[in-house]
Amino acid sequence: MKELSPEQVARMRPEARERYEKRLKIVKRNRKILGIVCAVLGVLLVALVLSMTVLFNISAINVAGPGTTYGKDDVVMASGLNVGDNMVTTNFHKVEERIKKSLPYVKDAVITKTFSGKVTINISDTTAAIAVADTDGYIITDAQGKTLELQKTLPENHKLMLLKVKGEVNATVGEAFTFADEEEKKIYDELFSELTAVGLFKDITEMDITQQSSIKLIYQGRLRLLLGARDNLSEKIKGGAEAIGKENERNSELIAEINLTIPKKVFVNPLDSLDPPEEEPTTAVDVKTDGTDATEPTSGNQENTTQKQEETTENSTEATSENTNGESDD
């Protein structure tokens, strides 16, 4: 709106002059507001530039709660943070994820910040709990399934739960392992949930889901739990937990097989060992060159055959002697 001179305003009719003055007030007010807004935006822009260049830069990096696996220097290096980095432009969530992936034995990493620029990385460690049998060896994971490392063999006295699966398992160090078979994943997830709920998971030394119709668990290396098929797993595991509690009260060193295949029914069969029974030796059969079969007895059978032959010879000799004596008497 063009502002008129006082002489121009004086020559205007009263009605037109009133309208003009009202419009002029509105225009001046809007110009004032616009000026204030521009000033505020200017201040914010300057503050933003300063915050991204001079202010809120990292002045110190501390590490709290590192475990025995990694040192403070390892954690700082894995974070990728440096003194002087700007805290406004740094994505600290990605930094936390980077630490957990680069250092697999880190369970959680939480970063706290102060206005003075001090950054603290709070670390909590995880431990190996599961060994997943794989074609190339074993996948070592924590209880939540995070892959910690890959090994060709396991130590003789390891305390890991051995997980046996039929399908392939995909594993990347620093990430959770995944099942190629979706059904196996569902079975494992349900077993993990139910066993954790009754407090048994930490004491399971072997979990065999290679046959989905015949799921097996081993508790503390001495109690074999036969669960059968996947149906009613919750009831079966609860029944198994009750049975284990009762048997532990009677004999904490009992070796037995606990059959839970029938829901709400538990059968305990004491055993001498969980090792499979040795196979009996089979009889070897040779084929003669003329086409007839010739059965070769084992060494034990040979001894028995020889003994029988000797007994037969002795009996025959005694019988002949008696007959001879009888004839001479006549």
Legacy VTK file of the C-alpha trace (Angstrom):
# vtk DataFile Version 3.0
C-alpha trace
ASCII
DATASET POLYDATA
POINTS 330 float
0.000 0.000 0.000
1.354 3.394 -1.007
1.472 5.908 1.809
-0.006 9.359 0.930
1.292 12.744 1.961
-0.579 14.816 4.577
-1.787 17.241 1.872
-3.257 14.342 -0.129
-4.968 12.954 2.935
-6.426 16.404 3.782
-8.033 16.742 0.343
-9.784 13.333 0.720
-13.465 13.032 1.607
-14.095 12.128 5.268
-15.298 8.584 4.466
-12.310 7.866 2.206
-9.911 9.374 4.722
-11.265 7.076 7.484
-10.910 3.982 5.313
-7.375 4.972 4.361
-6.267 5.526 7.948
-7.642 2.117 9.035
-5.841 0.339 6.196
-2.656 2.216 6.996
-2.747 1.067 10.626
-3.155 -2.548 9.536
-0.265 -2.287 7.097
2.039 -0.741 9.687
1.107 -3.411 12.233
1.813 -6.210 9.752
5.139 -4.631 8.833
6.085 -4.516 12.517
5.153 -8.155 13.054
7.064 -9.178 9.942
10.099 -7.304 11.207
9.959 -9.082 14.563
9.598 -12.480 12.873
12.555 -11.801 10.602
14.637 -10.747 13.580
13.759 -13.908 15.500
14.492 -16.091 12.495
17.793 -14.333 12.078
18.733 -15.008 15.695
17.700 -18.669 15.377
19.667 -19.041 12.175
22.766 -17.623 13.818
22.251 -19.889 16.849
21.835 -22.910 14.572
24.991 -22.139 12.671
26.910 -21.649 15.917
25.519 -24.872 17.411
26.628 -26.837 14.359
30.068 -25.282 14.192
31.219 -23.840 17.502
28.724 -24.721 20.240
27.749 -28.215 21.556
30.856 -30.008 20.382
32.081 -33.132 22.204
34.677 -32.126 24.768
35.258 -35.541 26.409
34.256 -39.200 25.874
33.887 -41.491 28.902
32.996 -45.190 29.162
31.037 -46.512 32.142
30.611 -50.175 33.082
32.851 -51.972 30.570
33.073 -55.716 31.262
36.019 -58.051 31.055
35.643 -58.653 27.310
36.431 -55.157 26.028
38.388 -52.199 27.371
37.447 -48.520 27.274
39.605 -47.893 24.216
37.802 -50.684 22.344
34.425 -49.132 23.106
35.482 -45.619 22.065
37.022 -46.919 18.831
33.889 -48.914 18.004
31.693 -45.870 18.619
33.461 -43.819 15.963
33.144 -40.696 18.145
35.913 -38.136 18.424
36.481 -35.101 20.608
35.330 -32.082 18.602
32.456 -33.865 16.864
29.248 -31.886 16.959
26.544 -33.341 19.207
23.714 -31.776 17.215
24.644 -33.442 13.946
25.662 -36.798 15.489
23.063 -39.591 15.399
23.729 -41.200 18.776
21.183 -43.968 18.208
23.225 -45.189 15.253
26.361 -44.911 17.406
24.797 -47.212 20.019
23.815 -49.765 17.369
27.304 -49.581 15.834
28.906 -50.385 19.185
26.651 -53.404 19.771
27.351 -54.775 16.302
31.095 -54.117 16.304
31.517 -55.535 19.821
29.255 -58.609 19.881
29.702 -59.287 23.606
28.154 -55.876 24.387
24.523 -56.444 25.325
23.504 -52.803 25.486
25.089 -49.392 24.943
23.355 -46.241 26.196
24.854 -42.782 25.572
24.231 -39.807 27.839
25.263 -36.204 27.076
25.715 -32.916 28.947
25.564 -29.312 27.696
29.244 -28.961 28.493
30.021 -31.531 25.781
30.788 -34.575 27.944
29.592 -37.852 26.402
29.337 -41.050 28.479
28.888 -44.501 26.903
27.225 -46.863 29.397
28.062 -50.504 28.593
26.516 -53.776 29.786
28.010 -57.097 28.673
26.341 -60.317 27.595
27.611 -63.896 27.910
27.625 -66.974 25.696
24.675 -69.276 26.418
23.843 -71.293 23.281
25.834 -73.297 20.741
23.866 -73.895 17.540
25.128 -76.935 15.636
25.848 -75.919 12.039
27.377 -77.605 9.008
30.578 -75.588 9.452
30.801 -75.945 13.226
28.960 -74.046 15.937
27.294 -70.657 16.188
27.843 -69.214 19.660
25.035 -66.904 20.819
23.782 -65.321 24.018
20.433 -66.246 25.580
18.607 -63.782 23.318
20.104 -65.310 20.165
22.680 -62.618 19.344
25.584 -64.182 17.448
28.796 -63.704 19.428
31.261 -65.777 17.406
31.656 -68.798 15.106
33.684 -71.835 16.191
34.765 -75.057 14.506
34.700 -77.069 17.741
33.510 -76.645 21.306
35.633 -76.872 24.455
35.319 -80.217 26.234
33.790 -78.781 29.425
31.689 -76.021 27.895
28.549 -74.896 29.709
26.522 -73.919 26.648
23.131 -75.240 25.650
23.601 -77.304 22.476
20.830 -76.545 19.988
20.304 -79.126 17.246
18.209 -78.126 14.228
17.473 -79.796 10.917
17.293 -76.763 8.634
19.965 -74.181 7.908
20.764 -71.366 10.317
21.902 -67.941 9.122
24.277 -66.095 11.406
26.231 -62.832 11.252
28.433 -61.870 14.175
26.804 -59.027 16.100
23.294 -59.851 14.874
20.603 -62.332 15.940
20.746 -65.695 14.174
17.769 -66.705 12.023
16.184 -69.997 10.993
15.756 -70.956 7.356
12.803 -73.151 8.406
9.981 -70.980 9.738
8.425 -73.888 11.653
11.682 -74.539 13.498
11.794 -70.861 14.441
8.263 -71.051 15.869
9.135 -74.182 17.864
12.330 -72.664 19.234
10.634 -69.368 20.140
7.854 -71.215 21.959
10.300 -73.463 23.794
12.414 -70.463 24.807
9.353 -68.595 26.080
7.881 -71.528 28.006
11.185 -72.709 29.496
12.030 -69.158 30.584
8.596 -68.781 32.181
9.124 -71.837 34.438
12.789 -71.026 35.106
14.255 -74.040 33.290
15.963 -72.480 30.282
19.252 -71.720 32.043
19.590 -75.399 33.045
18.807 -76.941 29.643
22.041 -78.402 28.276
20.640 -79.703 24.990
17.638 -78.917 22.809
16.959 -81.215 19.867
14.297 -80.063 17.368
15.652 -81.923 14.356
12.439 -83.972 14.360
9.426 -81.751 14.890
7.341 -84.748 15.941
9.894 -85.836 18.541
11.271 -82.829 20.443
13.848 -83.647 23.113
15.470 -81.649 25.907
18.240 -82.522 28.329
18.259 -80.934 31.774
21.632 -80.493 33.537
23.082 -83.259 31.395
21.241 -85.962 33.366
17.487 -85.769 32.697
16.148 -86.359 29.187
12.721 -84.802 28.574
10.694 -86.334 25.745
8.132 -83.768 24.557
6.889 -85.461 21.423
5.147 -83.173 18.928
4.748 -79.411 19.220
1.150 -79.492 20.447
0.488 -78.622 24.117
4.103 -77.583 24.686
3.105 -75.266 27.504
1.385 -78.042 29.489
4.209 -80.486 28.794
6.921 -78.104 29.979
4.963 -77.186 33.103
4.547 -80.895 33.839
8.248 -81.424 33.239
9.147 -78.581 35.616
6.995 -80.116 38.367
8.497 -83.567 37.798
12.047 -82.181 37.864
11.316 -80.354 41.116
10.025 -83.525 42.777
12.856 -85.704 41.504
15.474 -83.156 42.596
14.051 -83.261 46.129
14.455 -87.048 46.168
17.782 -87.292 44.369
19.532 -84.286 42.873
21.889 -86.560 40.917
19.244 -88.788 39.350
19.801 -89.849 35.745
16.477 -90.563 34.080
14.204 -90.176 31.109
11.020 -88.159 31.675
8.300 -88.916 29.158
5.965 -85.942 28.635
4.531 -86.905 25.263
1.050 -87.354 26.756
-0.255 -84.043 28.163
-0.891 -84.016 31.931
0.831 -87.408 32.306
4.454 -87.847 33.364
6.474 -91.057 33.297
9.915 -91.153 34.935
12.269 -93.964 33.922
15.586 -94.069 35.855
18.631 -94.830 33.701
22.269 -95.697 34.291
23.350 -93.281 31.574
21.885 -91.012 28.893
24.322 -92.459 26.370
22.686 -94.568 23.641
23.081 -98.345 24.115
25.909 -100.060 22.259
24.905 -102.030 19.192
25.235 -105.820 19.431
27.811 -107.377 17.049
26.253 -108.833 13.933
27.162 -112.197 12.382
29.495 -111.881 9.416
28.511 -113.757 6.242
31.046 -114.709 3.579
30.153 -115.791 0.070
32.083 -118.697 -1.445
33.366 -118.529 -4.971
31.106 -121.428 -5.943
28.025 -119.387 -5.078
27.125 -121.062 -1.747
26.938 -119.121 1.533
29.313 -119.896 4.334
28.464 -118.392 7.739
31.513 -117.594 9.811
30.647 -117.587 13.518
32.168 -114.971 15.762
34.967 -115.930 18.138
32.401 -116.469 20.898
30.359 -118.752 18.648
33.461 -120.670 17.661
34.250 -121.337 21.310
30.685 -122.492 21.943
30.766 -124.764 18.872
34.082 -126.299 19.903
32.809 -126.829 23.456
29.674 -128.541 22.179
31.750 -130.794 19.915
33.974 -131.760 22.829
30.940 -132.478 25.029
29.436 -134.618 22.273
32.692 -136.560 21.870
32.920 -137.137 25.634
29.317 -138.335 25.801
29.884 -140.647 22.869
33.020 -142.062 24.527
31.202 -142.645 27.821
28.325 -144.345 26.062
30.715 -146.620 24.124
32.547 -147.508 27.318
29.321 -148.481 29.069
28.239 -150.647 26.200
31.565 -152.355 26.127
31.459 -153.064 29.842
27.968 -154.425 29.557
28.904 -156.863 26.834
31.908 -158.138 28.703
29.813 -158.852 31.775
27.513 -161.020 29.750
LINES 1 331
330 0 1 2 3 4 5 6 7 8 9 10 11 12 13 14 15 16 17 18 19 20 21 22 23 24 25 26 27 28 29 30 31 32 33 34 35 36 37 38 39 40 41 42 43 44 45 46 47 48 49 50 51 52 53 54 55 56 57 58 59 60 61 62 63 64 65 66 67 68 69 70 71 72 73 74 75 76 77 78 79 80 81 82 83 84 85 86 87 88 89 90 91 92 93 94 95 96 97 98 99 100 101 102 103 104 105 106 107 108 109 110 111 112 113 114 115 116 117 118 119 120 121 122 123 124 125 126 127 128 129 130 131 132 133 134 135 136 137 138 139 140 141 142 143 144 145 146 147 148 149 150 151 152 153 154 155 156 157 158 159 160 161 162 163 164 165 166 167 168 169 170 171 172 173 174 175 176 177 178 179 180 181 182 183 184 185 186 187 188 189 190 191 192 193 194 195 196 197 198 199 200 201 202 203 204 205 206 207 208 209 210 211 212 213 214 215 216 217 218 219 220 221 222 223 224 225 226 227 228 229 230 231 232 233 234 235 236 237 238 239 240 241 242 243 244 245 246 247 248 249 250 251 252 253 254 255 256 257 258 259 260 261 262 263 264 265 266 267 268 269 270 271 272 273 274 275 276 277 278 279 280 281 282 283 284 285 286 287 288 289 290 291 292 293 294 295 296 297 298 299 300 301 302 303 304 305 306 307 308 309 310 311 312 313 314 315 316 317 318 319 320 321 322 323 324 325 326 327 328 329
